[in-house]
Amino acid sequence: MKKIAGYAAVFNSESYSVGNFVEMIAKKAFEKSIKRDDIRALFNHDPNFPLGRLKARTLTLSEDDKGLRYKVEPPDTQWRGISSSVSSAATCLKTHLALRSSRKDGNGDRAE
């Protein structure tokens, strides 16, 4: 089975510019979500290409001193679909992380 691993986020390090601001993620920022949520790893943020999922145990997430580490073991059927558009895992040099706030403000909107 193929494996993909790396860091989805590095703590206390400025992100690339995202418009008019940069982000910095603190240690333990993902602690509750890892325990509580059914997090998914997606190819190109596309829900049609799931690579792994916490509840299915095909995605492992852990926080260490450096950041949020992940390991994905996509099913062979999904790996074949991805490998048709990407020649190898080494071709995928960047990992992107999509974040969604779990807090809501007084209007019921998600807090920034």
TIRO-2110 file (N, C-alpha, C; in Angstrom, 1 decimal):
// TIRO-2110
0.8, -1.2, 0.0, N, 1, A
0.0, 0.0, 0.0, CA, 1, A
0.9, 1.3, 0.0, C, 1, A
0.5, 2.2, -0.8, N, 2, A
1.3, 3.5, -0.9, CA, 2, A
1.0, 4.3, 0.4, C, 2, A
1.9, 5.1, 0.8, N, 3, A
1.8, 6.0, 1.9, CA, 3, A
2.2, 7.4, 1.5, C, 3, A
1.5, 8.4, 2.0, N, 4, A
1.9, 9.8, 1.9, CA, 4, A
2.0, 10.4, 3.3, C, 4, A
3.1, 11.1, 3.6, N, 5, A
3.3, 11.6, 4.9, CA, 5, A
4.0, 12.9, 4.8, C, 5, A
3.8, 13.7, 5.9, N, 6, A
4.5, 15.0, 6.0, CA, 6, A
3.8, 15.9, 7.0, C, 6, A
4.0, 17.2, 6.9, N, 7, A
3.4, 18.1, 7.9, CA, 7, A
2.4, 18.9, 7.1, C, 7, A
1.2, 18.9, 7.7, N, 8, A
0.1, 19.7, 7.1, CA, 8, A
0.2, 21.2, 7.6, C, 8, A
0.8, 21.4, 8.8, N, 9, A
1.1, 22.7, 9.3, CA, 9, A
2.3, 22.7, 10.2, C, 9, A
3.0, 23.8, 10.2, N, 10, A
4.2, 23.9, 11.0, CA, 10, A
3.9, 25.0, 12.0, C, 10, A
4.1, 24.7, 13.3, N, 11, A
3.8, 25.7, 14.3, CA, 11, A
4.7, 26.9, 14.4, C, 11, A
4.2, 28.0, 14.8, N, 12, A
5.0, 29.2, 15.1, CA, 12, A
5.8, 29.7, 13.9, C, 12, A
5.3, 29.5, 12.7, N, 13, A
5.9, 29.9, 11.5, CA, 13, A
4.9, 30.6, 10.6, C, 13, A
5.3, 31.7, 10.0, N, 14, A
4.4, 32.5, 9.2, CA, 14, A
4.1, 31.7, 7.9, C, 14, A
2.8, 31.8, 7.6, N, 15, A
2.4, 31.1, 6.3, CA, 15, A
2.8, 32.0, 5.1, C, 15, A
2.6, 31.4, 3.9, N, 16, A
2.7, 32.2, 2.7, CA, 16, A
1.6, 33.3, 2.8, C, 16, A
1.8, 34.4, 2.1, N, 17, A
0.8, 35.4, 2.1, CA, 17, A
-0.5, 34.9, 1.6, C, 17, A
-1.6, 35.2, 2.3, N, 18, A
-2.9, 34.8, 1.9, CA, 18, A
-3.7, 36.1, 1.8, C, 18, A
-3.6, 36.7, 0.7, N, 19, A
-4.2, 38.0, 0.5, CA, 19, A
-3.4, 39.1, 1.2, C, 19, A
-4.1, 39.8, 2.2, N, 20, A
-3.4, 40.9, 2.9, CA, 20, A
-2.9, 40.5, 4.3, C, 20, A
-2.8, 39.2, 4.6, N, 21, A
-2.4, 38.8, 5.9, CA, 21, A
-1.6, 37.5, 5.8, C, 21, A
-0.9, 37.1, 6.9, N, 22, A
-0.3, 35.8, 7.0, CA, 22, A
-0.8, 35.2, 8.3, C, 22, A
-0.7, 33.9, 8.3, N, 23, A
-1.2, 33.1, 9.5, CA, 23, A
-0.1, 32.5, 10.2, C, 23, A
-0.3, 32.3, 11.5, N, 24, A
0.7, 31.6, 12.3, CA, 24, A
-0.1, 30.7, 13.3, C, 24, A
0.2, 29.4, 13.3, N, 25, A
-0.5, 28.5, 14.0, CA, 25, A
0.3, 28.1, 15.3, C, 25, A
-0.4, 28.2, 16.4, N, 26, A
0.2, 27.9, 17.7, CA, 26, A
0.2, 26.4, 18.0, C, 26, A
1.1, 25.9, 18.9, N, 27, A
1.1, 24.5, 19.3, CA, 27, A
-0.2, 24.2, 19.9, C, 27, A
-0.6, 22.9, 19.7, N, 28, A
-1.8, 22.3, 20.3, CA, 28, A
-3.1, 22.9, 19.6, C, 28, A
-2.9, 23.6, 18.5, N, 29, A
-4.1, 24.2, 17.8, CA, 29, A
-5.1, 23.2, 17.3, C, 29, A
-4.6, 22.0, 17.0, N, 30, A
-5.4, 20.9, 16.4, CA, 30, A
-5.8, 19.9, 17.4, C, 30, A
-5.4, 20.0, 18.6, N, 31, A
-5.6, 18.9, 19.6, CA, 31, A
-7.0, 18.5, 19.8, C, 31, A
-7.9, 19.4, 20.0, N, 32, A
-9.4, 19.0, 20.1, CA, 32, A
-9.9, 18.4, 18.9, C, 32, A
-9.6, 19.0, 17.7, N, 33, A
-10.2, 18.5, 16.5, CA, 33, A
-9.7, 17.1, 16.2, C, 33, A
-8.5, 16.8, 16.4, N, 34, A
-8.0, 15.4, 16.2, CA, 34, A
-8.8, 14.4, 17.0, C, 34, A
-9.1, 14.7, 18.2, N, 35, A
-9.8, 13.8, 19.1, CA, 35, A
-11.3, 13.8, 18.8, C, 35, A
-11.9, 14.9, 18.3, N, 36, A
-13.3, 15.0, 18.2, CA, 36, A
-13.9, 14.8, 16.8, C, 36, A
-13.2, 15.3, 15.7, N, 37, A
-13.7, 15.3, 14.4, CA, 37, A
-13.3, 14.2, 13.5, C, 37, A
-14.1, 13.9, 12.5, N, 38, A
-13.8, 12.9, 11.5, CA, 38, A
-13.1, 13.6, 10.3, C, 38, A
-11.8, 13.8, 10.5, N, 39, A
-11.0, 14.6, 9.5, CA, 39, A
-10.7, 13.8, 8.3, C, 39, A
-10.7, 14.4, 7.2, N, 40, A
-10.5, 13.7, 5.9, CA, 40, A
-9.3, 14.4, 5.2, C, 40, A
-8.5, 13.6, 4.5, N, 41, A
-7.4, 14.0, 3.6, CA, 41, A
-8.0, 13.9, 2.2, C, 41, A
-7.9, 15.0, 1.5, N, 42, A
-8.5, 15.1, 0.1, CA, 42, A
-7.4, 15.5, -0.9, C, 42, A
-7.4, 14.9, -2.1, N, 43, A
-6.5, 15.3, -3.1, CA, 43, A
-7.1, 16.6, -3.8, C, 43, A
-6.3, 17.6, -3.8, N, 44, A
-6.7, 18.9, -4.4, CA, 44, A
-7.9, 19.5, -3.7, C, 44, A
-8.2, 19.2, -2.5, N, 45, A
-9.3, 19.7, -1.7, CA, 45, A
-10.6, 19.3, -2.3, C, 45, A
-10.6, 18.2, -3.1, N, 46, A
-11.8, 17.7, -3.8, CA, 46, A
-12.4, 16.5, -3.1, C, 46, A
-13.6, 16.7, -2.6, N, 47, A
-14.3, 15.6, -1.8, CA, 47, A
-14.5, 14.3, -2.7, C, 47, A
-14.4, 14.5, -4.0, N, 48, A
-14.5, 13.3, -4.9, CA, 48, A
-13.3, 12.5, -4.9, C, 48, A
-12.2, 13.0, -4.3, N, 49, A
-10.9, 12.2, -4.2, CA, 49, A
-10.4, 12.1, -2.8, C, 49, A
-11.1, 11.4, -2.0, N, 50, A
-10.6, 11.2, -0.6, CA, 50, A
-9.4, 10.2, -0.6, C, 50, A
-8.4, 10.7, 0.1, N, 51, A
-7.2, 9.9, 0.3, CA, 51, A
-7.2, 9.1, 1.6, C, 51, A
-7.8, 9.7, 2.6, N, 52, A
-7.8, 9.0, 3.9, CA, 52, A
-8.8, 9.7, 4.8, C, 52, A
-9.1, 9.0, 5.9, N, 53, A
-10.1, 9.5, 6.9, CA, 53, A
-9.7, 8.9, 8.3, C, 53, A
-9.8, 9.8, 9.3, N, 54, A
-9.5, 9.4, 10.6, CA, 54, A
-10.3, 8.1, 11.1, C, 54, A
-11.6, 8.2, 10.9, N, 55, A
-12.5, 7.1, 11.4, CA, 55, A
-12.2, 5.8, 10.7, C, 55, A
-11.8, 5.9, 9.4, N, 56, A
-11.5, 4.7, 8.6, CA, 56, A
-10.1, 4.2, 8.9, C, 56, A
-9.3, 5.0, 9.7, N, 57, A
-7.9, 4.6, 10.1, CA, 57, A
-7.0, 4.6, 8.9, C, 57, A
-7.4, 5.3, 7.8, N, 58, A
-6.5, 5.5, 6.7, CA, 58, A
-5.8, 6.8, 6.7, C, 58, A
-6.1, 7.6, 7.7, N, 59, A
-5.4, 8.9, 8.0, CA, 59, A
-5.0, 8.9, 9.4, C, 59, A
-3.7, 9.2, 9.7, N, 60, A
-3.2, 9.4, 11.0, CA, 60, A
-2.7, 10.8, 11.2, C, 60, A
-3.2, 11.5, 12.3, N, 61, A
-2.7, 12.9, 12.6, CA, 61, A
-2.1, 12.9, 14.0, C, 61, A
-1.1, 13.6, 14.1, N, 62, A
-0.5, 13.8, 15.4, CA, 62, A
0.3, 15.2, 15.5, C, 62, A
0.3, 15.7, 16.7, N, 63, A
1.0, 17.0, 16.9, CA, 63, A
2.3, 16.7, 17.6, C, 63, A
3.4, 17.2, 17.1, N, 64, A
4.7, 17.1, 17.8, CA, 64, A
5.2, 18.5, 17.9, C, 64, A
6.5, 18.7, 18.3, N, 65, A
7.0, 20.0, 18.5, CA, 65, A
7.1, 20.8, 17.3, C, 65, A
7.2, 20.2, 16.1, N, 66, A
7.3, 20.9, 14.8, CA, 66, A
6.0, 21.3, 14.3, C, 66, A
4.9, 20.4, 14.4, N, 67, A
3.7, 20.8, 13.8, CA, 67, A
2.7, 19.7, 13.7, C, 67, A
1.7, 19.8, 12.8, N, 68, A
0.7, 18.7, 12.6, CA, 68, A
1.2, 17.7, 11.6, C, 68, A
1.5, 16.5, 12.0, N, 69, A
2.1, 15.5, 11.1, CA, 69, A
0.9, 14.6, 10.7, C, 69, A
1.0, 14.2, 9.4, N, 70, A
0.0, 13.3, 8.9, CA, 70, A
0.6, 12.2, 8.2, C, 70, A
-0.1, 11.1, 8.1, N, 71, A
0.2, 9.9, 7.3, CA, 71, A
-1.1, 9.4, 6.7, C, 71, A
-1.1, 9.3, 5.4, N, 72, A
-2.3, 8.8, 4.7, CA, 72, A
-1.9, 7.5, 3.9, C, 72, A
-2.8, 6.5, 4.0, N, 73, A
-2.6, 5.3, 3.3, CA, 73, A
-3.9, 5.1, 2.4, C, 73, A
-3.8, 5.7, 1.2, N, 74, A
-5.0, 5.7, 0.4, CA, 74, A
-5.2, 4.2, -0.1, C, 74, A
-6.5, 3.9, -0.3, N, 75, A
-6.8, 2.6, -0.9, CA, 75, A
-6.2, 2.5, -2.3, C, 75, A
-5.9, 1.3, -2.7, N, 76, A
-5.3, 1.1, -4.0, CA, 76, A
-6.1, 1.6, -5.1, C, 76, A
-7.5, 1.5, -5.0, N, 77, A
-8.3, 2.0, -6.0, CA, 77, A
-8.2, 3.5, -6.2, C, 77, A
-8.2, 4.2, -5.0, N, 78, A
-8.0, 5.7, -5.1, CA, 78, A
-6.6, 6.1, -5.6, C, 78, A
-5.6, 5.3, -5.2, N, 79, A
-4.3, 5.6, -5.6, CA, 79, A
-4.1, 5.5, -7.1, C, 79, A
-4.8, 4.5, -7.7, N, 80, A
-4.7, 4.4, -9.2, CA, 80, A
-5.3, 5.6, -9.9, C, 80, A
-6.5, 6.1, -9.3, N, 81, A
-7.1, 7.3, -9.9, CA, 81, A
-6.2, 8.6, -9.8, C, 81, A
-5.5, 8.7, -8.7, N, 82, A
-4.6, 9.8, -8.5, CA, 82, A
-3.4, 9.7, -9.3, C, 82, A
-2.8, 8.5, -9.4, N, 83, A
-1.6, 8.3, -10.1, CA, 83, A
-1.8, 8.5, -11.6, C, 83, A
-3.0, 8.5, -12.1, N, 84, A
-3.3, 8.8, -13.5, CA, 84, A
-3.1, 10.3, -13.8, C, 84, A
-3.2, 11.1, -12.8, N, 85, A
-3.0, 12.5, -13.0, CA, 85, A
-1.7, 13.0, -12.4, C, 85, A
-1.1, 12.3, -11.6, N, 86, A
0.2, 12.6, -11.0, CA, 86, A
1.1, 11.4, -11.1, C, 86, A
2.3, 11.6, -11.7, N, 87, A
3.2, 10.5, -12.0, CA, 87, A
3.7, 9.7, -10.7, C, 87, A
3.8, 10.4, -9.6, N, 88, A
4.3, 9.8, -8.4, CA, 88, A
4.0, 10.7, -7.2, C, 88, A
4.0, 10.1, -6.0, N, 89, A
3.8, 10.9, -4.8, CA, 89, A
4.8, 12.0, -4.7, C, 89, A
6.0, 11.8, -5.2, N, 90, A
7.1, 12.8, -5.1, CA, 90, A
6.8, 14.0, -5.9, C, 90, A
5.9, 13.9, -6.9, N, 91, A
5.4, 15.0, -7.7, CA, 91, A
4.6, 16.0, -6.9, C, 91, A
3.9, 15.5, -5.9, N, 92, A
3.1, 16.4, -5.0, CA, 92, A
4.0, 17.0, -3.9, C, 92, A
4.5, 18.2, -4.2, N, 93, A
5.5, 18.8, -3.3, CA, 93, A
4.9, 19.6, -2.2, C, 93, A
3.7, 20.0, -2.4, N, 94, A
3.0, 20.9, -1.4, CA, 94, A
1.8, 20.3, -0.7, C, 94, A
1.7, 20.6, 0.5, N, 95, A
0.5, 20.1, 1.3, CA, 95, A
-0.3, 21.4, 1.6, C, 95, A
-1.6, 21.4, 1.4, N, 96, A
-2.4, 22.5, 1.7, CA, 96, A
-3.4, 22.1, 2.8, C, 96, A
-3.6, 23.0, 3.7, N, 97, A
-4.5, 22.7, 4.8, CA, 97, A
-5.7, 23.7, 4.7, C, 97, A
-6.9, 23.1, 4.7, N, 98, A
-8.1, 23.9, 4.8, CA, 98, A
-8.6, 23.9, 6.2, C, 98, A
-8.8, 25.1, 6.7, N, 99, A
-9.3, 25.3, 8.1, CA, 99, A
-10.7, 25.8, 8.2, C, 99, A
-11.4, 25.4, 9.1, N, 100, A
-12.8, 25.9, 9.4, CA, 100, A
-12.9, 26.2, 10.9, C, 100, A
-13.4, 27.3, 11.2, N, 101, A
-13.5, 27.6, 12.7, CA, 101, A
-14.7, 26.9, 13.2, C, 101, A
-14.5, 26.4, 14.4, N, 102, A
-15.6, 25.7, 15.1, CA, 102, A
-16.4, 26.6, 16.0, C, 102, A
-15.9, 27.8, 16.2, N, 103, A
-16.6, 28.8, 17.0, CA, 103, A
-17.5, 29.7, 16.2, C, 103, A
-18.6, 30.1, 16.8, N, 104, A
-19.5, 31.0, 16.1, CA, 104, A
-19.6, 32.3, 16.9, C, 104, A
-19.8, 33.4, 16.2, N, 105, A
-19.9, 34.7, 16.9, CA, 105, A
-21.4, 34.9, 17.3, C, 105, A
-21.7, 36.1, 17.8, N, 106, A
-23.1, 36.4, 18.3, CA, 106, A
-24.1, 36.3, 17.2, C, 106, A
-23.8, 36.4, 16.0, N, 107, A
-24.8, 36.4, 14.9, CA, 107, A
-24.9, 35.0, 14.3, C, 107, A
-24.2, 34.0, 14.9, N, 108, A
-24.3, 32.6, 14.3, CA, 108, A
-23.3, 32.4, 13.2, C, 108, A
-22.5, 33.4, 12.9, N, 109, A
-21.5, 33.2, 11.8, CA, 109, A
-20.3, 32.6, 12.4, C, 109, A
-19.5, 32.0, 11.6, N, 110, A
-18.2, 31.4, 12.1, CA, 110, A
-17.3, 32.5, 12.4, C, 110, A
-16.6, 32.4, 13.6, N, 111, A
-15.7, 33.4, 14.0, CA, 111, A
-14.4, 33.3, 13.2, C, 111, A
-13.7, 34.4, 13.0, N, 112, A
-12.5, 34.4, 12.3, CA, 112, A
-11.3, 34.2, 13.2, C, 112, A
END
